[in-house]
Amino acid sequence: MLEPAELYEVAADAPQLDEPVLLVALDGFVDAGNAARLAVDALLADREARSVVRFDVDQLVDYRSRRPPLRFESDHWAAYDPPQLDVVALSDTGDTDYLLLAGPEPDTQWERFCAAVEQIVRRLGVRLVINLTAIPMAVPHTRPIGVTVHGTRPDLTEGHEAWFATAQVPGSAVGLMEFRLGEAGLDAMGFAVHVPHYLARAEYPQAARVLLDHVGLAAGLYLPTEGLSKAAERAEAEIAEQVAASDEVSQVVQALERQYDMVATGRGERSSLGMSGELPSADELAAEVERFLADQDDESGTDTPRSSEDNGDDSGDEGRGGAQPS
Protein backbone atom coordinates (compact mmCIF):
# COMPACT_ATOMS: atom_id res chain seq x y z
CA MET A 1 0.00 0.00 0.00
CA LEU A 2 1.37 3.40 -1.00
CA GLU A 3 2.07 5.81 1.82
CA PRO A 4 0.17 9.15 1.86
CA ALA A 5 3.50 10.98 2.23
CA GLU A 6 4.42 9.84 -1.29
CA LEU A 7 1.71 12.14 -2.64
CA TYR A 8 3.38 15.40 -1.66
CA GLU A 9 6.65 17.17 -1.01
CA VAL A 10 7.31 19.83 1.62
CA ALA A 11 9.43 22.74 0.41
CA ALA A 12 12.90 22.82 1.94
CA ASP A 13 12.53 26.52 2.70
CA ALA A 14 8.92 26.35 3.83
CA PRO A 15 8.14 29.10 6.37
CA GLN A 16 7.44 28.05 9.95
CA LEU A 17 4.04 29.38 11.02
CA ASP A 18 2.53 29.45 14.49
CA GLU A 19 -0.68 27.36 14.54
CA PRO A 20 -1.97 28.67 11.21
CA VAL A 21 -5.42 28.25 9.69
CA LEU A 22 -5.57 26.27 6.44
CA LEU A 23 -8.10 27.46 3.84
CA VAL A 24 -9.07 24.93 1.16
CA ALA A 25 -10.66 25.67 -2.22
CA LEU A 26 -10.51 22.95 -4.87
CA ASP A 27 -11.63 23.21 -8.50
CA GLY A 28 -13.76 20.52 -10.05
CA PHE A 29 -16.69 20.26 -7.64
CA VAL A 30 -19.68 22.58 -7.64
CA ASP A 31 -18.66 26.25 -7.60
CA ALA A 32 -21.82 28.21 -8.33
CA GLY A 33 -21.14 31.74 -9.47
CA ASN A 34 -17.43 30.88 -9.52
CA ALA A 35 -17.51 32.19 -5.96
CA ALA A 36 -14.74 30.00 -4.54
CA ARG A 37 -12.47 30.72 -7.51
CA LEU A 38 -13.09 34.46 -7.21
CA ALA A 39 -12.37 34.25 -3.48
CA VAL A 40 -9.03 32.50 -4.16
CA ASP A 41 -8.15 35.10 -6.80
CA ALA A 42 -8.81 37.84 -4.24
CA LEU A 43 -6.61 36.11 -1.65
CA LEU A 44 -3.72 35.80 -4.09
CA ALA A 45 -3.98 39.25 -5.68
CA ASP A 46 -1.04 41.48 -4.77
CA ARG A 47 0.09 39.05 -2.04
CA GLU A 48 3.32 37.05 -1.90
CA ALA A 49 2.53 33.32 -1.94
CA ARG A 50 5.32 31.27 -0.34
CA SER A 51 5.46 27.60 -1.32
CA VAL A 52 4.94 25.14 1.52
CA VAL A 53 3.67 21.86 0.04
CA ARG A 54 3.31 20.62 -3.53
CA PHE A 55 1.17 17.59 -4.37
CA ASP A 56 2.17 15.20 -7.15
CA VAL A 57 -0.71 15.89 -9.56
CA ASP A 58 0.42 13.09 -11.88
CA GLN A 59 -0.95 10.70 -9.27
CA LEU A 60 -4.18 12.61 -8.66
CA VAL A 61 -5.41 14.21 -11.89
CA ASP A 62 -7.06 12.46 -14.82
CA TYR A 63 -5.63 14.51 -17.69
CA ARG A 64 -8.04 13.01 -20.22
CA SER A 65 -11.07 14.31 -18.33
CA ARG A 66 -9.61 17.80 -17.77
CA ARG A 67 -6.89 18.37 -20.31
CA PRO A 68 -4.41 21.08 -19.28
CA PRO A 69 -3.68 23.76 -21.90
CA LEU A 70 -0.76 23.21 -24.27
CA ARG A 71 -0.06 26.14 -26.60
CA PHE A 72 0.88 25.61 -30.23
CA GLU A 73 2.60 28.38 -32.20
CA SER A 74 2.96 28.13 -35.99
CA ASP A 75 5.14 25.01 -36.20
CA HIS A 76 5.96 23.98 -32.62
CA TRP A 77 4.63 23.46 -29.10
CA ALA A 78 5.54 26.64 -27.25
CA ALA A 79 4.25 26.32 -23.69
CA TYR A 80 2.54 23.99 -21.26
CA ASP A 81 0.49 25.09 -18.27
CA PRO A 82 0.43 22.07 -15.92
CA PRO A 83 -2.12 21.79 -13.12
CA GLN A 84 -0.81 22.55 -9.66
CA LEU A 85 -2.20 21.50 -6.30
CA ASP A 86 -0.21 23.42 -3.71
CA VAL A 87 -0.27 24.65 -0.14
CA VAL A 88 1.08 28.19 0.03
CA ALA A 89 1.62 30.59 2.91
CA LEU A 90 -0.03 34.01 2.69
CA SER A 91 -0.52 37.01 4.96
CA ASP A 92 -3.82 38.80 5.49
CA THR A 93 -4.15 42.59 5.45
CA GLY A 94 -3.14 42.64 9.12
CA ASP A 95 0.03 40.60 8.42
CA THR A 96 -1.28 37.45 10.06
CA ASP A 97 0.00 34.33 8.31
CA TYR A 98 -2.26 31.56 7.09
CA LEU A 99 -2.16 28.68 4.59
CA LEU A 100 -4.11 28.12 1.38
CA LEU A 101 -4.57 24.80 -0.43
CA ALA A 102 -5.90 25.46 -3.93
CA GLY A 103 -5.90 23.66 -7.25
CA PRO A 104 -7.77 20.83 -8.98
CA GLU A 105 -9.85 18.44 -6.93
CA PRO A 106 -8.18 15.01 -7.12
CA ASP A 107 -9.87 12.68 -9.61
CA THR A 108 -8.50 9.59 -7.89
CA GLN A 109 -7.10 8.36 -4.55
CA TRP A 110 -9.41 10.44 -2.38
CA GLU A 111 -8.73 8.44 0.76
CA ARG A 112 -4.98 8.68 0.29
CA PHE A 113 -5.28 12.38 -0.44
CA CYS A 114 -7.29 12.91 2.77
CA ALA A 115 -4.70 10.97 4.75
CA ALA A 116 -1.99 13.16 3.22
CA VAL A 117 -3.86 16.32 4.23
CA GLU A 118 -4.15 14.98 7.77
CA GLN A 119 -0.38 14.41 7.84
CA ILE A 120 0.23 17.95 6.57
CA VAL A 121 -2.16 19.44 9.13
CA ARG A 122 -0.34 17.68 11.97
CA ARG A 123 3.13 18.41 10.60
CA LEU A 124 2.45 22.13 10.11
CA GLY A 125 0.56 22.54 13.39
CA VAL A 126 -2.63 23.72 11.67
CA ARG A 127 -5.26 24.63 14.26
CA LEU A 128 -8.27 24.81 11.93
CA VAL A 129 -9.10 23.77 8.36
CA ILE A 130 -11.79 25.75 6.52
CA ASN A 131 -13.08 24.80 3.09
CA LEU A 132 -14.85 27.18 0.69
CA THR A 133 -17.63 26.16 -1.68
CA ALA A 134 -20.64 27.71 -3.41
CA ILE A 135 -23.92 25.96 -4.21
CA PRO A 136 -26.87 26.91 -6.45
CA MET A 137 -30.07 27.60 -4.53
CA ALA A 138 -33.64 28.63 -5.34
CA VAL A 139 -33.17 32.08 -3.76
CA PRO A 140 -33.39 35.61 -5.20
CA HIS A 141 -30.39 37.87 -5.69
CA THR A 142 -32.36 40.73 -4.11
CA ARG A 143 -32.19 39.24 -0.61
CA PRO A 144 -29.27 38.66 1.79
CA ILE A 145 -26.93 35.92 0.64
CA GLY A 146 -27.21 32.83 2.81
CA VAL A 147 -24.47 30.43 3.84
CA THR A 148 -24.58 26.81 4.95
CA VAL A 149 -22.00 26.15 7.68
CA HIS A 150 -20.72 22.73 8.73
CA GLY A 151 -17.96 21.48 10.99
CA THR A 152 -16.43 18.56 12.82
CA ARG A 153 -17.80 19.67 16.18
CA PRO A 154 -20.77 21.84 17.25
CA ASP A 155 -18.64 24.66 18.70
CA LEU A 156 -17.32 25.46 15.23
CA THR A 157 -20.79 26.21 13.82
CA GLU A 158 -22.23 27.91 16.89
CA GLY A 159 -24.39 30.91 15.99
CA HIS A 160 -25.34 29.58 12.55
CA GLU A 161 -28.77 28.02 12.10
CA ALA A 162 -29.13 25.10 9.73
CA TRP A 163 -31.13 25.47 6.54
CA PHE A 164 -32.22 21.83 6.65
CA ALA A 165 -31.65 18.70 8.71
CA THR A 166 -30.41 16.12 6.21
CA ALA A 167 -29.34 16.15 2.56
CA GLN A 168 -27.70 13.55 0.33
CA VAL A 169 -25.55 15.31 -2.27
CA PRO A 170 -22.81 14.22 -4.68
CA GLY A 171 -19.56 13.53 -2.86
CA SER A 172 -16.41 15.62 -3.09
CA ALA A 173 -12.79 15.24 -2.05
CA VAL A 174 -13.06 18.28 0.20
CA GLY A 175 -16.21 16.92 1.86
CA LEU A 176 -14.53 13.59 2.52
CA MET A 177 -11.47 15.46 3.77
CA GLU A 178 -13.51 17.31 6.40
CA PHE A 179 -15.21 14.06 7.44
CA ARG A 180 -11.89 12.22 7.84
CA LEU A 181 -10.29 15.09 9.73
CA GLY A 182 -13.20 15.02 12.14
CA GLU A 183 -12.76 11.28 12.66
CA ALA A 184 -9.10 11.98 13.46
CA GLY A 185 -10.09 14.50 16.13
CA LEU A 186 -8.96 17.56 14.16
CA ASP A 187 -10.91 20.80 13.77
CA ALA A 188 -12.32 21.39 10.30
CA MET A 189 -15.30 23.31 8.98
CA GLY A 190 -16.68 24.71 5.78
CA PHE A 191 -18.82 27.46 4.32
CA ALA A 192 -21.07 26.89 1.30
CA VAL A 193 -22.40 30.21 0.05
CA HIS A 194 -25.84 30.19 -1.61
CA VAL A 195 -25.91 31.50 -5.18
CA PRO A 196 -29.21 32.15 -6.99
CA HIS A 197 -29.58 29.24 -9.38
CA TYR A 198 -30.23 31.52 -12.34
CA LEU A 199 -26.81 33.14 -11.77
CA ALA A 200 -24.92 29.95 -10.94
CA ARG A 201 -23.05 29.71 -14.24
CA ALA A 202 -21.89 33.33 -14.29
CA GLU A 203 -19.36 35.13 -12.11
CA TYR A 204 -21.07 36.31 -8.93
CA PRO A 205 -18.56 38.32 -6.87
CA GLN A 206 -21.22 39.12 -4.27
CA ALA A 207 -21.10 35.49 -3.15
CA ALA A 208 -17.30 35.44 -3.06
CA ARG A 209 -17.28 38.51 -0.83
CA VAL A 210 -19.77 36.93 1.60
CA LEU A 211 -17.72 33.74 1.58
CA LEU A 212 -14.55 35.59 2.61
CA ASP A 213 -16.45 37.59 5.22
CA HIS A 214 -17.54 34.37 6.92
CA VAL A 215 -14.14 32.72 6.59
CA GLY A 216 -12.39 35.78 8.00
CA LEU A 217 -14.62 35.82 11.07
CA ALA A 218 -14.16 32.10 11.72
CA ALA A 219 -10.40 32.19 11.18
CA GLY A 220 -9.69 35.52 12.86
CA LEU A 221 -8.24 36.88 9.63
CA TYR A 222 -8.59 40.19 7.80
CA LEU A 223 -9.06 38.95 4.26
CA PRO A 224 -8.99 41.30 1.24
CA THR A 225 -12.47 41.96 -0.16
CA GLU A 226 -12.19 45.49 -1.58
CA GLY A 227 -11.78 44.27 -5.16
CA LEU A 228 -14.71 41.89 -4.77
CA SER A 229 -16.87 44.69 -3.38
CA LYS A 230 -16.19 46.86 -6.43
CA ALA A 231 -16.88 43.94 -8.77
CA ALA A 232 -20.08 43.20 -6.86
CA GLU A 233 -21.33 46.76 -7.38
CA ARG A 234 -20.80 46.44 -11.13
CA ALA A 235 -22.45 43.03 -11.21
CA GLU A 236 -25.48 44.28 -9.26
CA ALA A 237 -26.04 47.01 -11.82
CA GLU A 238 -25.72 44.55 -14.71
CA ILE A 239 -28.07 42.06 -13.10
CA ALA A 240 -30.69 44.74 -12.41
CA GLU A 241 -30.52 45.87 -16.04
CA GLN A 242 -30.81 42.33 -17.40
CA VAL A 243 -33.67 41.36 -15.08
CA ALA A 244 -35.58 44.52 -16.02
CA ALA A 245 -35.18 43.65 -19.69
CA SER A 246 -36.77 40.21 -19.34
CA ASP A 247 -40.34 39.67 -18.13
CA GLU A 248 -39.66 35.96 -17.73
CA VAL A 249 -36.63 36.48 -15.47
CA SER A 250 -38.45 39.22 -13.53
CA GLN A 251 -41.31 36.82 -12.79
CA VAL A 252 -38.89 34.15 -11.58
CA VAL A 253 -37.16 36.63 -9.25
CA GLN A 254 -40.47 37.92 -7.89
CA ALA A 255 -41.68 34.38 -7.17
CA LEU A 256 -38.44 33.59 -5.34
CA GLU A 257 -38.76 36.83 -3.34
CA ARG A 258 -42.26 35.87 -2.18
CA GLN A 259 -41.07 32.40 -1.19
CA TYR A 260 -38.02 33.78 0.61
CA ASP A 261 -39.99 36.43 2.49
CA MET A 262 -42.60 33.90 3.56
CA VAL A 263 -39.95 31.73 5.19
CA ALA A 264 -38.13 34.75 6.66
CA THR A 265 -41.36 35.97 8.27
CA GLY A 266 -41.93 32.56 9.79
CA ARG A 267 -38.42 32.28 11.17
CA GLY A 268 -37.98 35.81 12.49
CA GLU A 269 -35.22 38.33 11.93
CA ARG A 270 -32.50 37.61 9.40
CA SER A 271 -28.94 37.97 10.55
CA SER A 272 -26.64 40.42 8.79
CA LEU A 273 -24.58 37.51 7.44
CA GLY A 274 -27.35 35.36 6.03
CA MET A 275 -30.79 33.92 6.55
CA SER A 276 -31.76 30.63 8.10
CA GLY A 277 -34.88 28.97 6.89
CA GLU A 278 -36.45 25.92 5.30
CA LEU A 279 -36.10 26.56 1.58
CA PRO A 280 -35.27 24.80 -0.53
CA SER A 281 -35.75 21.30 0.82
CA ALA A 282 -32.85 18.89 1.13
CA ASP A 283 -34.07 16.96 -1.92
CA GLU A 284 -34.30 20.18 -3.93
CA LEU A 285 -30.77 21.14 -2.90
CA ALA A 286 -29.39 17.77 -3.96
CA ALA A 287 -31.24 17.98 -7.27
CA GLU A 288 -29.96 21.51 -7.90
CA VAL A 289 -26.35 20.51 -7.22
CA GLU A 290 -26.64 17.44 -9.45
CA ARG A 291 -28.21 19.57 -12.22
CA PHE A 292 -25.37 22.10 -11.94
CA LEU A 293 -22.71 19.39 -12.19
CA ALA A 294 -24.51 17.74 -15.12
CA ASP A 295 -24.67 21.06 -16.97
CA GLN A 296 -20.94 21.53 -16.43
CA ASP A 297 -20.19 18.06 -17.82
CA ASP A 298 -22.49 18.54 -20.82
CA GLU A 299 -20.95 21.86 -21.81
CA SER A 300 -17.29 21.21 -21.02
CA GLY A 301 -17.13 17.69 -22.46
CA THR A 302 -14.29 15.39 -21.60
CA ASP A 303 -11.59 17.41 -23.31
CA THR A 304 -12.10 20.81 -21.73
CA PRO A 305 -9.29 22.15 -19.51
CA ARG A 306 -10.34 22.87 -15.91
CA SER A 307 -7.43 24.95 -14.69
CA SER A 308 -7.92 27.62 -12.04
CA GLU A 309 -7.46 30.31 -14.65
CA ASP A 310 -10.31 29.18 -16.90
CA ASN A 311 -12.62 27.41 -14.46
CA GLY A 312 -16.09 28.64 -15.23
CA ASP A 313 -15.35 29.64 -18.80
CA ASP A 314 -17.87 27.10 -20.07
CA SER A 315 -20.48 29.84 -19.92
CA GLY A 316 -18.55 31.81 -22.52
CA ASP A 317 -18.31 35.57 -22.32
CA GLU A 318 -21.32 35.63 -20.01
CA GLY A 319 -19.04 34.60 -17.15
CA ARG A 320 -16.63 37.48 -17.61
CA GLY A 321 -16.78 40.87 -16.01
CA GLY A 322 -20.09 40.41 -14.22
CA ALA A 323 -23.09 38.17 -13.72
CA GLN A 324 -25.77 37.32 -16.19
CA PRO A 325 -28.96 35.40 -15.60
CA SER A 326 -28.92 32.03 -17.32
Steps between C-alpha positions, in 0.01 A plus 500: 500500500637840400570741782310834504833683537592386148229730365667826598827677565566766763712791379847508653463870576139483613422775754430395858160633607349507847179291505371631167155458348485302175247619240403247232341574162515228235388526137287231345207474741201732500602867504184696427568853386871414495492631856777281642727572203438874530572479873834325432588760236434774756720327759789469256474845341794723591613257773823300514421127496779295660514133402448254784373172352464376143286197416600261222212569259613220268363261761177691561377660177335325207643705213259350247197630689646849556772557246748771603573768238792445263570793267594447137672777303536475121718188479582397858367448852591818685371468856329267743295610799494198735245472780631576846361395836699692759494623857635854517554740788335842478451800727170679553467879496601505867817296430369185664628188325274223378510212250305444179454168319367566150500320168313217327292261705667157481331267251637191672640377834269708717568300814875524453470870427299553821759306698771719347313816601471366854877443507561854373261649756682324784847573363432872451311541828181618328237591759199518267417396143231698316371405157323738260222398263199655327172325420205595276180569692143603419547845658478853356800726451303786658517351850792442740734226385472191717774260603489138611758434773628158605776375726653208683363611836203717607713782645632580153153575359356670807284800410405367156157344455464208263300537181391136511557187706624242250607503135664240277715676240774391259825431682815709477862462604473804725185364666668167566806687625296685763330175604832316540660787689209493741544126552866570580401752767613806303305824461359559153202692368362640180286775354275443198367832375156498334493631143170565319463209261435728204842662557689181583687476170616862495753680718329618818751701706234580760512137612880495509502807723251342743705181498817685603310700761391178670840335467675806641277504807546128565876509446571833668645636177465831317453376146507735198152566360528853358541378142207262539284780639568717195431208266180426691375856448553468125335159492197625695444773244532254211265251661238768569517613137471146364214403732309816406540413133341156535143446621568129540803552726318774694214260574742233621673748733169629636379146572824421683468824700150404616619153599805638680303765688239247607765283663682802647177622661443159652851472638544853632776752444772428247856536615730745324706209365223285359156356552403171655188334379343195341535564128583324289452150635790259531378307195477822299853596603638163394315521169628853437861400568471193277343713223784753528766229475320335207484832315873547554575153361270548200654832401866435579516148356784270586770702329449840658781634722395572860791708622451767765546769239215387275269323744153623423574600143248246373239774515693697240524876520199506731728397786741788454485839660169454679200276550232415253181308559504163328 
